[in-house]
Amino acid sequence: MDIIWLLQGSFLLVAAGYRLAVDPYVSHFVEQRDGVTRLAPPPLAAAALRPDFIYCTHHHIDHLDPAGLPQILAGAPPGCRLAGPASVAATCATLGITGAETVRIGVPFTAGPFTLTPVKAFHSDPAATGLLIGIEGRLIYLSGDTEWRDELPALILKAAGRAPDLVIICINGRWGNMDAAQAVETIRKLGARAAIPMHYGLFAENTADPAGFLKDCTAAGIRAIALEPGKSVDLNTLVPHQPRTVRQE
């Protein structure tokens, strides 16, 4: 599987030709509405995403893009699905986007080769979710936007049934998100092997330097990498398959 970071909390995951977009923000809506300073252009244009499935973790405009989402859907192949919590479906309706599926916390569903399970997030949108992503025998936890809570790792592990192999997690530490130190502690308590920081590098007013996060992960024995926006990274380079040991009788 290939992972492509689209800045902020936006990702494109590609496996077996199937394209899963999570929180794709590809417009300039936030900058134009709120006057924040964009630090980098969109790595991919809306027409280049061509998703088979779009998952929005919550309804905030840098995750459910009011200007970009209709453009993404216009360029998507027939049968593209869109899903998220109740706040996403309600917001889509106001945008004239029909057919958005409403997910439930802890209830898994399939999207092509992916198994997706929405999980609790602690954010100003009370319906906000994180996402467990099962693919190619590995399990990924993508945090979405969430604050730190003592109970968060236990909730994720209960839903997952095991430690995730890879954690993709917010580190900006403001506007309803945990900071880098809290992110490292979350990963450590989850028992993950690898980590990718996110939710930085897009807006000058809401960013963070990932260097400290990467250093602290390394010190904790966690393989961590900061992705280059728009560049594809193979999941196997982050989390190689670990063959099972067969006991000899």
SULTAMO-V485705 format. One record per residue. N is the residue number from 0. PHI is phi in degrees with one decimal (NA if undefined). PSI is psi as a letter, one per 40 degrees, with the letter a starting at -180 (* if undefined). OMEGA is omega in degrees with one decimal (none if undefined). Layout:
# SULTAMO-V485705
N:PHI:PSI:OMEGA / N:PHI:PSI:OMEGA
This chain:
# SULTAMO-V485705
0:NA:i:177.5 / 1:-104.2:i:177.9 / 2:-115.5:h:177.6 / 3:-125.3:h:178.2 / 4:-86.5:h:-179.3 / 5:-107.0:f:-176.1 / 6:77.7:i:-179.2 / 7:54.3:b:177.3 / 8:-105.1:f:-172.4 / 9:-97.5:h:-179.8 / 10:-141.1:i:169.0 / 11:-120.2:h:179.7 / 12:-111.8:h:-175.0 / 13:-126.6:h:178.9 / 14:-141.0:h:178.9 / 15:53.0:f:179.1 / 16:80.3:e:-178.8 / 17:-92.3:h:-171.6 / 18:-116.5:h:180.0 / 19:-109.9:h:176.7 / 20:-102.3:h:177.9 / 21:-115.6:h:177.9 / 22:50.6:f:-175.4 / 23:-71.9:h:174.9 / 24:-111.0:h:-173.0 / 25:-129.1:e:-177.7 / 26:-106.1:a:174.7 / 27:-119.6:f:-174.2 / 28:-62.2:d:-177.2 / 29:-63.4:d:-179.1 / 30:-61.6:d:-177.0 / 31:-70.4:d:-178.3 / 32:-81.2:d:-170.8 / 33:-105.5:e:177.2 / 34:72.9:f:177.3 / 35:-78.8:i:-175.0 / 36:-98.4:h:177.9 / 37:-76.4:h:-177.8 / 38:-95.6:e:-177.4 / 39:-154.6:i:178.8 / 40:-75.0:i:175.3 / 41:-58.3:h:-179.4 / 42:-63.8:d:177.9 / 43:-132.8:i:176.1 / 44:-76.6:i:-179.6 / 45:-54.7:d:-176.2 / 46:-67.4:e:-177.5 / 47:-84.4:e:-176.1 / 48:-72.1:d:178.8 / 49:46.4:f:-175.7 / 50:-76.3:i:169.3 / 51:-88.4:d:-179.2 / 52:-149.8:h:176.1 / 53:-121.3:h:175.2 / 54:-119.2:h:175.5 / 55:-109.0:h:-175.3 / 56:-71.1:d:176.7 / 57:-165.5:a:-166.8 / 58:-95.0:e:-179.5 / 59:-65.2:i:-165.3 / 60:-71.2:e:173.3 / 61:-92.3:e:176.7 / 62:-124.0:d:169.2 / 63:-113.1:g:-168.9 / 64:-80.9:h:-175.7 / 65:-62.4:d:179.1 / 66:-89.4:d:-174.8 / 67:-82.2:d:-174.7 / 68:-60.6:d:176.7 / 69:-60.2:d:177.7 / 70:-68.0:d:178.2 / 71:-62.3:d:-179.7 / 72:-64.2:d:179.2 / 73:-64.8:d:-179.9 / 74:-97.1:e:-178.1 / 75:-79.4:i:176.8 / 76:-67.9:i:176.7 / 77:-56.2:i:179.0 / 78:89.0:e:177.3 / 79:-57.7:h:179.6 / 80:-104.7:i:178.5 / 81:-132.6:h:-176.9 / 82:-145.4:i:177.2 / 83:173.1:a:177.6 / 84:-69.4:i:-173.9 / 85:-57.9:d:179.9 / 86:-65.0:d:177.8 / 87:-70.3:d:179.7 / 88:-60.2:d:179.9 / 89:-65.5:d:179.5 / 90:-67.7:d:177.3 / 91:-58.3:d:179.6 / 92:-61.8:d:178.2 / 93:-68.3:d:178.5 / 94:-89.8:e:-177.7 / 95:79.3:e:178.3 / 96:-95.6:h:-177.2 / 97:-101.7:i:173.6 / 98:86.5:e:178.7 / 99:-65.5:h:-178.9 / 100:-87.0:h:178.0 / 101:-96.1:h:-177.8 / 102:-96.3:i:177.5 / 103:-125.0:h:178.3 / 104:-56.2:h:175.1 / 105:82.4:e:-178.8 / 106:-103.8:h:-176.9 / 107:-75.5:i:174.1 / 108:-150.6:i:-177.2 / 109:-106.2:i:173.5 / 110:-139.7:g:-173.7 / 111:58.0:b:-179.2 / 112:-81.3:e:-176.9 / 113:-92.8:i:165.8 / 114:-109.1:h:-174.2 / 115:-114.9:h:176.9 / 116:-130.5:h:175.5 / 117:-65.6:i:179.0 / 118:-131.8:i:-175.4 / 119:-64.2:h:167.2 / 120:-126.2:i:-179.7 / 121:-110.0:h:-171.6 / 122:-149.0:i:-177.6 / 123:-68.8:d:165.3 / 124:-84.0:h:-175.2 / 125:-63.5:e:177.9 / 126:-89.9:e:-174.2 / 127:-57.3:i:179.4 / 128:-128.3:i:156.9 / 129:-97.1:a:-176.2 / 130:-148.7:h:168.0 / 131:-92.7:h:-175.8 / 132:-123.5:h:176.1 / 133:-97.4:h:-178.4 / 134:-160.3:h:173.7 / 135:53.5:f:177.7 / 136:77.9:e:177.5 / 137:-111.3:i:179.2 / 138:-124.3:h:-179.8 / 139:-114.2:h:169.7 / 140:-108.7:h:176.1 / 141:-107.7:h:-167.3 / 142:-73.7:d:-165.5 / 143:60.6:a:174.6 / 144:-89.0:h:178.1 / 145:-156.6:i:169.8 / 146:-81.6:i:173.4 / 147:-73.8:h:168.5 / 148:-141.1:i:179.2 / 149:-56.5:d:-174.7 / 150:-85.7:e:-174.3 / 151:-60.1:d:-179.5 / 152:-57.8:d:-179.7 / 153:-65.6:d:177.9 / 154:-63.7:d:-179.7 / 155:-66.3:d:-178.5 / 156:-65.3:d:177.9 / 157:-64.0:d:179.7 / 158:-70.0:d:-175.6 / 159:-79.5:d:-176.4 / 160:81.7:e:177.2 / 161:-166.4:i:177.5 / 162:-69.0:h:174.0 / 163:-69.0:i:176.9 / 164:-78.5:d:-175.9 / 165:-135.0:h:174.6 / 166:-117.5:h:173.9 / 167:-112.0:h:-162.5 / 168:-141.3:i:178.4 / 169:-72.1:i:-178.0 / 170:-135.3:e:-169.0 / 171:-73.9:d:170.7 / 172:72.9:f:176.6 / 173:-153.7:i:176.9 / 174:54.2:f:173.6 / 175:89.6:e:179.7 / 176:-126.5:i:174.8 / 177:-67.8:i:177.4 / 178:-94.1:a:-173.7 / 179:-63.4:d:-178.9 / 180:-64.3:d:177.2 / 181:-66.1:d:177.4 / 182:-64.1:d:178.3 / 183:-61.5:d:179.3 / 184:-64.3:d:176.6 / 185:-61.2:d:-179.3 / 186:-61.8:d:-179.4 / 187:-61.4:d:-179.2 / 188:-70.3:d:176.4 / 189:-76.8:e:-179.9 / 190:75.1:f:-178.2 / 191:-75.9:i:179.7 / 192:-86.4:d:-172.7 / 193:-146.4:i:-175.8 / 194:-149.0:i:174.2 / 195:-130.1:h:175.6 / 196:-80.5:i:177.9 / 197:-148.0:a:179.7 / 198:63.9:f:172.9 / 199:-151.6:i:171.2 / 200:81.3:e:-179.9 / 201:-109.2:d:-178.7 / 202:-116.4:h:-178.1 / 203:-60.6:d:-177.9 / 204:-82.7:e:-174.6 / 205:-150.6:g:-177.8 / 206:-138.1:a:179.1 / 207:-159.2:i:175.1 / 208:-88.6:h:-177.5 / 209:-75.2:e:-173.5 / 210:-58.7:d:-179.7 / 211:-64.9:d:177.1 / 212:-60.5:d:-178.6 / 213:-63.1:d:179.8 / 214:-63.9:d:-178.0 / 215:-69.1:d:175.3 / 216:-63.0:d:179.2 / 217:-58.8:d:179.6 / 218:-63.3:d:179.7 / 219:-89.2:e:179.5 / 220:79.3:f:-179.6 / 221:-107.1:h:175.9 / 222:-73.5:h:-177.2 / 223:-129.2:i:-179.7 / 224:-143.1:h:173.0 / 225:-92.3:h:-176.0 / 226:-75.4:i:173.4 / 227:-89.1:h:-175.7 / 228:-55.0:h:176.2 / 229:82.1:e:-178.4 / 230:-99.4:h:-177.2 / 231:-82.3:h:176.1 / 232:-125.3:h:180.0 / 233:-76.6:h:178.7 / 234:-55.5:d:-178.7 / 235:-64.5:d:177.6 / 236:-75.6:d:179.1 / 237:-90.1:d:-176.7 / 238:-135.2:g:178.7 / 239:-61.6:i:174.3 / 240:-59.4:h:175.4 / 241:-109.4:h:-178.0 / 242:-63.4:i:177.7 / 243:-71.7:i:177.0 / 244:-84.3:h:178.0 / 245:-94.1:h:-178.5 / 246:-73.2:h:178.4 / 247:-87.7:h:178.7 / 248:-84.6:*:none
